[in-house]
Each structure stands twice: as C-alpha cells, then as structure tokens.
Amino acid sequence: MATSEAALANIADQVKVDLVSKTHALENANKRKEIARTFISDTVTVPTEEMYAYATTATLGDDVYFEPSTAALEAHIAHITGKEAALFVPSGTASNQIALRCHLKQPPYSILCDYRAHIYKYEAGGAAFHSGAHVIAVQPSNKHHLTLDDIKDHVVTGTDVHCAPTEVIALENTLNGTIIPQEEVIAISEYARSLGIKMHLDGARIWHVAIETTTPLKQLCDPFDSVSLCFSKGLGAPVGSCLAGPKEFIARARAIRKLFGGGMRQTGILAGSAAYALSHNFPKLAKVHALSKRLQASLEEIGANILSRAETCMIFYDPSPLGVTYDEIAEKGSALPEPLFLGGSRLVVHIQTSEEAVNDFLSIVRELAEEKKKAGWVRPANGQASGDFKDVYIRRVPKTEK
C-alpha cells in the first residue's frame, strides 16, 4: 500500500504544473503596455481586470448540452440583429465556415465575394475544404466596395453545365476598415433574393459600422440570411463570435459546429466576457475612429500617401513619397525605450491603443521624412496613391525581444 501511494504521488508530481509565475502581475502590466503600442491588429486586445471579474460571475453549464449565460448571450445577439436565433462559436472563421456549410446543400455551387474577403483570403481555403465550394472572387470596379453591377457581372445563374451556380453572396462589413454603403447592400440583397441566392454577412467588425453610421445592428443585418459577429477584435473580449440566422439554420449550425470540433463545454466565462465587452467596450469605438482619423490626417500633413482612408479603425498608407520605407519606420519604432509594434502598410487602432503610441509613430515618420529631405530627397511629381494596395500583416520583433 505504501509503495502504491508513493507511486501515485510520484505520478501526481509529474503531472503537476504551475503556469502563474511569481511576476505574472508585472508581466501582464508590461503586456498591456505593449498592446497599447501595437498597430498590427485589433485581435491583440486583452481583457481588463473588470472584464475578468464580471466573467467569473457567469454560470457553469456545459454548452454542448445547455449553458445559461451562453444561451442568454445568444438570445441577446439574435434580438439586436433581428434574427430568430444565434450560436456562440470559437472564432469568426468558424462562424463563417459553419454558415457556408449550412447554406450549401448539394454541389456544384459557388460563393461570390470580394477578392479581399476574409472567407476567401484568410480562412485556409475553408470554403473548398469544408463545403466543396468554388469561390468567385470579384475585384470591385470602384476599388472600394462591391456594387450591384459588380454582382450582376459575375454571378452565375442558369443551367450551363460548365459553371457552378452561385448559391451564396458573402459581403464583409467592414472590409479592411471600410464601410459598404447600406443602400448598396440592400440593392444586392434584393437582387440575390429575386434569384433565390442566400446572403451572408461577415460582420466581424460590424460594430464599427453601427458606431460610425449611427445605424442599429438590426438595420445593418436585415438584408442578410445569416450574420457572423466577432467579440475578440474591436470589442476586446478574449474569445468568441456569434452566428445569427433563422431557427432551423442555427439548429443545423449547432450540429455542424459539433462536427467541426467546435462544441465547447463551460463557455459561461467566455459569454460573460463578451457581454461585458458589448456593454462597456462597444461605446469606446467612437474614440477609436476619431484617433484613427487624426492619425490619417497627420500622415497626410507629413506627406505620406493614404491608400485606404480611416473610415473606422484602419488606415493603409504609403511612406515612399517621403523617401521612407516601412522597414525604416519599424526599425525606429522597435528601437524606442517603449517599442512600437508595426507591420507594413496597415495601421490598426483599437480600444487599447494609446494616444502616446500614435504621437510616437507620427514623430518617427516626421523625423525620417526630415532626414530624407535634408539628404536631398525630392518627392516624385507623380507620388500619388494608386488606389490599389496590398494589406501587409508582418509582425516585426523589437530589438528587446531578439
């Protein structure tokens, strides 16, 4: 018996682990400082102590069976989007892919979307893998958003056996931080429904549209059969998205979520975090937009080209008219006592971005532009934005981490 107890104690010692370091509070404080100076994405936002505290008061059910706090969140999302039901899922990618799998029944079929859409570029070919779907990726003729004419020019209807009929039109709002005019969304929706084509909204950042245009969520979502909304980007919750749509659709989505390995257990703490984000962080997006617009205006004043304007939380810019490269800006940023975390052309402002970080970034661009000017750089006569750009997502490691 003593030998058996010793053996069990030995195994228990092997299994034991402590993830919380003695300096975890300091490490978390430093991480929050880093996030306040990160322009790479709004996915880097982290829960506040207040969000943590609220989340721990949520219920302790099992969401594969029934979890009260999660069910309450789903009911709330269904209500504010004007849909019959909603489903909590781990990510925006999961939400989009589950929606497509539910809409698409029997191939051949195609999905029509913007060529920059997340479901086309950044979901690992999920439409083909999960649904066997062909994707028709369309470049907007106005270089900003898909129009009804773009849709009509590329939608596949009829009985030509050489083509995969379009069964879903997927719009993303915002897309790279830009807003699709609601009247265009409605026109596309009316046309799609006249042909029996389903409409899906990748509304990962639809919260930004609601704030910027002062439009209720229901009105923004009415033209769509299904809607995906994220909590872990602009709203600052740690994990999760919701898929909303008709009751039968969401019932099927729950089964597909399980099939995809997305059935989760004690999700109450995650639902609690999302609820806190909706109540406390959603209103902060107005300040995010104001800060991003100030950032854009200052870059223009310095002389950089703006490739995509700050309609909400993102700016795409080009410093080459100043004789400056993205690498030079990133190197100077990473060398600061409190480093800046920068990618390439894309700058993302979020609810935890500090004004000091914006000021430091602009100071770097000004200093580099002045250095180039003193060295004899002359702005090219045709140094204007082309209106086309590549969205670059490179995370450069600051020198302190090397």
Secondary structure, DSSP 8 states (H G I E B T S, - for coil): -HHHHHHHHHHHHHH------TTHHHHHHHHHHHHTTB-S-GGG----HHHHHHHTTS---BTTTB-HHHHHHHHHHHHHHT-SEEEEES-HHHHHHHHHHHH--SSS-EEEEETT-HHHHSSTTHHHHHH--EEEEE--TTSSS--HHHHHHH---S--TTS--EEEEEEESSBTTB---HHHHHHHHHHHHHTT-EEEEEETTHHHHHHHHT--HHHHHTT-SEEEEESSSTT--SS-EEEEE-HHHHHHHHHHHHHTT---S--HHHHHHHHHIIIIIGGGHHHHHHHHHHHHHHHHHHT-EEEE--SSSEEEEE-GGGT--HHHHHHHHHTSSS--B--SSEEE--TT--HHHHHHHHHHHHHHHHHHHHTT----TT----S-----------GGG-
